[in-house]
Amino acid sequence: AERLREEVGVDVELTAAAPIEPADRVPFLLAAVELLGALASSAERVTVGLDGHLVLEGDGWVDMSGEVRAARDRAVAAGAEVDLAEPGPEQIRLEVMA
C-alpha cells in the first residue's frame, strides 16, 4: 500500500474477512491484477476486500479512457466472473467471484 501511494499517488486499503478459494485460479488472479492496475491509475483511493470473493472499490475515480471497463472485459474474456456496479460520479465497485 505504501509503495502504491509513493509511486502512483493512490491510497490502498486492504481488508480480509474470509479466505478466497477460486475454482479457477488463473482467470481470478488475472482479473485481480488487471482491475487493481486499472483502478490504481484512475482512482485516488482503492479499497480491496476479501470476503469469499474479491471486492475492489475506487473513490475519486475518473476514467476518461475506459481503462477499467477494458480491464474488466479482458478478465471476463479470460474466464473470470466480474460484476461491475453502475459507477457513481466518482466511485466504482467491482466484484470478482471465486
N, C-alpha and C positions, 0 to 999 in steps of 0.2 A: 504494500500500500504506500509506504514511504517513497519507494523508488518511482512509482507512477506519479505521485504528486510532484516529485522533483523533476522528472524527465518530461512528463507530458502536461503537468499542471492540472491534474484531476485528483480529487479525493476519492478514495475507495474504502468502503466499509464491508466487512465480511461477517455474516452470522451463520452458524451451523446448528440446527435444531435436530436433524435426523440425517443419518448417512444416506447416500445415494448408491443404488445398485442398478446401473443401467443394463438393460437387456443386451444392447449392442454398444459397447464402449467407444468404438472408433467414431461413429457419427455423433455421439453425445459429446465427446471431447472436442471434435471439430467444431461443433456448434458453440460450445463454451468459449473456445479460443477466438473464433471468428466474431461472435457477438460482443465479447468483452473488448476486443480490439476496436470494433466499430463504436461502441459506447464510450470508450476512453478517449477517442478522438473527437467525439461530438457532444459530450456532456461535461458539466463542471464537477458533478459528483455522481459516482456509481456505487450502488449497493448490490452486493452479491449475497444471496440467501440460499442455503442448502436445507431443504426440509422434505426429503423424499423425492424432490425434483429441484432443478436449478432455477432460481428467480433472479433476473437482472433488471435493475431499475436505474434509469438515468434522470437526474434532475439538472435543470439549467441546460436542457437538451436543445440543440439546434443542429439539424442535419439537412442542410440545403442540397447536398449532393446525393442523398438517398443511400448512404453507406450502410446504415442499419438494416434497411429493407433488403439491400443486396446481400448482406451477410446472412440474413435470415433465409433468403431464397437459396443461397449456396448450401446452407446447413440442411434445409428441407430436401434439396436435390440429392444430398449425400445420405439421406435416410433418417435424419433426426426429426422428432416431432417438436415443433416450436410454435407456441401460441404468442401472438403479438396483440396486446390490448390496444385499443384505439388510442394513439398518442394524444396527450393533452397539449396545451400551449407550450410548455417547456418540460414536459415529463413523458417518459416512455417506460413500458414494462413488458418484459419478455419472459416466458416460462419455457424451459426445455424439459420435456418429460423424460423420465428414466425408462 
